């Protein structure tokens, strides 16, 4: 593919049979590209990569450990001179998880991200509030915005130069119409806006949608964010290693971009692979030149369905359930953040609960919620009763003052970010030499 070739678009097929035929037509090309990768060449000898789709199912899955073990260049399938960008996914292992993309790859990446029922065009101002460092996420939204003519505000959420007070100012003064962030950011902006004397649902009239991704989002938290801001919350699902994998339709369901990526579901207990059901999502991007991935196991727990959607898109739907690390047991009961979050944000809107935390013990669940004094007793009693009823575990809920979990100075502060220097006057603090503060 060249940048002038047309990539598949929604509407190019009308049945799942036609979609499967499109996938099968594209698969030999990505197998041919993967054959140029040192990793896939040497995986099981000269017969490591099948020559056609018929033998695809015999391939073992590719894992995150494979990417880390072949850092930095073992996964590459093109000369380094053809690369456009290098990225690493977030993680706590300390080992880099590399991802490479060519200019051709970026056309596919940007198009996929922009596939939302809330479109982007030249009239939009898009605030990108995810990292611009080595992750893909900020660059991906930036590229999609520019591809569609939008004005992009690069509001990196890992930069000291972009505190929450500045985010609120940008949202308000620049007439931001679209944003891209993790869902938690939208709650923090709402709190920061209120701290600045602004109402999120009234004082940001240009805003028309919040694009979110990067963490599991329960229905109740989505509804809470949408009500706070008075606009739709549009979910996105993907990874640094793959780019966008799914986007939302008008009926609020996440659809997998199955014309661009081949999807499978792996049962983690048996290792069996299927096309739908609950398990780990396994992906094969079909338009990846720099670093082809064959049957890449994202290790995300999902539920994939091919049931019809009222939106009319002939694409499978996915519910992202998160990863096993999000769950902890109390006795025989698995407590997940996704399920508990839904119960917290089902508390009445009037209680004003935005921030919470919880900790499991051997025989009970401890929860703290930020809530104003006038609602504290009712909110704590209601949440404790709901958790006992819905999850079947003993629950102790404590109401704490707003600002306990998210201090006010985090929402209102404007830190002094200066350039490093080495020469100071007699009354200046020269301990701030060299480093940024």
N, C-alpha and C positions, 0 to 999 in steps of 0.2 A: 504493500500500500504506500502511496505517496500522499502528501498533504492535500493534493488536489482530488484524490479519489473520494467518492462519496461513501461514508460509513452507513451501516444499516440505520434506519429510522423507524420509530413507532408508526405502524400502519403499513409497513412493507409486507406483513403477513396477517392473515386473518384467522388462522387456526393454530393449535399447538402442534399439529402435524407439520405445518409449513415452518413454524419456528424451529422444530427439531431438524428439519431438512436444512435450514439455514445454518444451524450449528454444525451439522455434519459436513456441510460444504466448506466451512471455515476451518474446521479442525485440522485437516492435513497441512494447511499453511503454517499453523502455529507449531505443529509437530516438526516440520522442516526447520523452523527457526530454532526450536529447542535443541535440535541436533547439533547446532553450532556452539552450544554452551558446554564448557569443560565439565561442569557438574553432571549434566545429563549424559554426556558422552562416556564418562567414566563410572557411572553409577553401578551398572551391572555388566559391563563389558560392551562389546560392539553391538549387541542386540538390545541395548537399554531402551531405545526409543522406537515405538512402532511406526511403521510407514503409513498407516491409514487408521481411520476411525474404528474399524472392526476390532483391532487389537488394543485400543485405548484402555479398556477396562482392566487389563492385566498390569498396568503400571502401579507401583506403590505410590502412596501419597508423599508429597513434599512437605516438610515441616519447617517451622521457624528455626529449629536447630540446624537444619540443612543450610539455611541462609547464613546463620551465624558462623557455622563451621567453614563456610566457603567465602567468608569475608577476606579481602575486599573485592576480588574480581572473578571468583570462581563461577559465579552465576551468569556472567556476561555472555551474550551471544552476538555482539557487534564489536567492531573496533572502538577503542575508547575515544577516538576522534569524532565518532558519530553521537556521542552522548551530549545531552542538553543539561540535565540536572542529576544530582545525587541526593538521596534522602536516607534517613534512618528513622525507624519507628520508635515510639516511646516504649519504655520497658524498664524493669528493675533488675535485670540479670547482669548488667554491666558490660555485656557483649553486644557489639553493634549488629543490628539487623538491617543489612543494606538493601536499597532499592534504587534502580537506575531507570531513566527514561530518555528517549530520543525526542526530537522535535515532532516526529510523526506520532509517537506515543501521546504527546501532549494534546494533539487534536482530539483524540479519543477521550482522554481524561477530562478535558474541559467540556466537551459535549455531554458526556455522561452526567457530570455534576449539575449542569444547567437544565437537565430534564426534570423539571418540577412543574406542578400544575400552576404554581405562581411563577410566571415567567420573569425574565430580566430583559430590559432593553435600555436604550440611551436615555430614557427619562429617569432612570433609577440611580440612586446613590447607595452603594453597598458597603456596609461596615463589616470588615473581616476581623473577627475578634478571636482568632485561634493562633497558635504559634506559627511564626515565620522562620523558625530556626531550621532544624534538619528534618522535621516532620513534613509531610506532604500537604497537610490540611489547609494552612493559610495560603500557600501558593496555588493550590487547586481552586479555591473559591476566587482568588484574585484573577487567575487565568480565565475562569468561566465568566466572571463579570466583564472583563475586557473583551472577551470573544463576542459578548452580546451588547457591547457598547456602553455598559454602565460605568459611572464614576466610582472608583474604588477608594475607600478610606482604609489604609492598612493599620488597623488597631491592635496589633499583636498583644495577646493577653499575657505574655511572659516578659514584657518590657516595662522597666521602671518608669519609662517616659509616658506610659498610658495608664495612669491610675483610674479608678472608677469615676472620680469626679470629672476627669477629662472625657471619658466615654460618654457620660451623660451630656456634657456640653456639646460634644460632636453630634450625638443623636439629635439634640434639640436645634442647634444653630445651623447645622449643615443639611437639615431636612432629609436625614437618612430615611430611606424607604424600605430597605431590606438589610437584614443582618445575618451573619453566620457565626455561630458560637456553640459551645456546649449548653445544654439546658440550664445548668446551674448559673451560668453567667446572666441569663435573663432575669433570674430572681435577684441576683446581686445588683443589676442595673436598676431594678424596680426599687430596691431598698435605697440605693444611692440617689435616685431621682427624688424619692420622698424626703430624704435628708437634705436635699437642695431646695425643698419647697415646691416640687413639681409633682403632678399626678401623671403616672405612666399612661393611663387610658384617656387623658384629655390634652396634655401639653406636648404631644409628639404627633401632630396631625398628619405628617408626611408618611409615617411608618405604616406599611401595609402587610408585612409578614416577617416572621422570625424563622430563619433557617437554622435548624439545630442538628447536632450529631455528636458522636464521640463518647456517649455514655448511655446506658439503658434509660428509657423514658417511659414511665408508667402512664396510663390514661389519666389518672387524677392529677398528676403533676403537669401534664400537658394542658389539661383544662384550666388549672390554676394559673399557669403562665399566660395562657390566651386571655383569660378574664382580666388579669392584671394589666395587660397592655392593650386589650381590645382589638387584637389582630390574630390571624391564624398562626399556629405553630406548625411548621412544615419540617418533617423529619428526613434525615439523610443517613445512609449507612454505607460504610466503606472502611478502608484502611490505607496506610501509607504504602503497603506492599502492592495494593491493587487499584487504588483510586475508588471512585464511587461504585458501589455494587447494587444499591437499591435507592429508589426515591418514591415520594408519596404522590398518590393520585388524589382527585377531588373528594374521594370518600375516606380519606385518611388512612389508607392501607399502603404499606411499603411493597413496591413491586421490584423484583429482581430484574436487572438489565440482561436478560437471557439471550438477547441478540448480540451482545458484546462479550459476555462471559458465560462459560459453561458451568452450571451449578450441580453439585451432588450433595447428599446428606449422608454422613458417616455415623453409624452407631458406635459410640465409644466403648461399649462393653463387648461387642462381637466383632467390630471392624468391618461389618457388612456395609455396602454402599447402596443407596437408593436415590430416587429422584425427589422424594418428598418425605414428610414426617418430621419427627423431632430427632435432633442429633447435632453433630458438628458440621459446619458449613465448609465444603471443599470446593475450590474454585479453579477454573482454568481460563484466564483472560485470553480472548481470541484475537486481539489486535495489539499485541505486545512485542515490540521488536528488540528493545535493549536487553530485557531480562525475562524471557518467557518462564512462566510458572505452570507446571503440569500437575493437576490435582493437588493444589496447595491447600493444606488444612489450616484454616484461620483459627481453629480451636474455640470459636464462638459457638455457644449453644443457641440453636435457632429451631423454628418450626416452619417448614416450607409447605405450601399448599398450592394445588392447581385448580381449586374451586373457582368458578367464575366470579368476577368482581363487577359490581354495577357500573364502574367507570368505563368498561368496555375494553380496557387494555388487555390484550392476550399475552400476559406475562404472569409467571408465578408470583405469589405473595410470600412475604417472610415476616415472622415475628421474632425479634431479637431478644433472647432470654438472658444474655450475658454469659459470663464464664463461671466456672465452679467456685472460684475464689470469692465470689460475691455472696456465698451462702455459708452459714454456720449453724451447727446443730444445738438444739436444746433437747436433750433426751433423744427421742426418735424423730423429732420434728426439724426439718430443714428450714431455717429462716433466711430468706433472700432479701437483698436490698430492694429489688424491684417490687416484691409483694408488700413489704413493709412501707415503702414509700407511697404506694397507692393508698394505704390506710391513713397515713399522716395527712396527705393532701385531700382526702375526702372529708376532713374536718370542715365545718362551716367556714366559708370565705370570710365571714365577719370576724372570726377569731384572729385573723391576720398572721397565721403561722406560715413563715417562709423557710426557716432554717431549723434543722433538727439533727440529732445524732443518736445512735443506739449501740448497745454493747450486750453481747450474749454472756450469760453465766451458766453454770451447770444446771440450774433449775428455774431460771427466770430470765426475762428480757428487761433491760433497763433502757429507758428512752428519756431524752431531754428535748424539750421543744421551747423555742423562743416564743413567748406569748405575753401580751400586755396583762397587767394585774387584774383588770376587770373581767377577763375571760379565762384566767388561769385555772380556776377550780373546775369549771365546766369542760374546758378543753382536755385537761388531764384525765378526768373521769371518763369522758367519752372515748378517748383514744385507748385507754387501758381496757375498757369493756369491749371495744371493737377487736383489739388484738386477741384477747382471751377467746372471744367468740369465733373469729375467723381463722386464727392460727392455732388455737388450742394450747397456748402456753401462758404461764403466769407473767404478768407484765406490770412493771412499776414505772409510772410516768411522772416526771418532774417538770414543772413549768419554770422557766428561767427568764429573766428580764431581756427584752430586745437589746441587742448589742453584746450579749454574753458570748455567743458563738462567732458572730461577725461584728467586731468592734466598729464603732461609729467612725473612728479616724481612718479605718480602711476604706470606708465609703466616701469620706469627704476630703481626705488628705491629698495634698499635691506635693510629693517629694521633690526635693531639689536635685535634679539630675544634671550633673556638670561634666564637662570634658576633663580628662586627666591633665595635670600640669605639674611642673617641678619647681617653679619659682613663686615664692610667697612674700608678702609684706610683713613688717614687724608684728602686726596685730592679728595676723591670720593663722589658722590652724594648719600647720604643714603636715600633720598626720594624714591629711587627705591627698597627699601626693600620689601620683601615678594611677591609683585605682579610681574607678567610678563610684560615686556615692549618690 
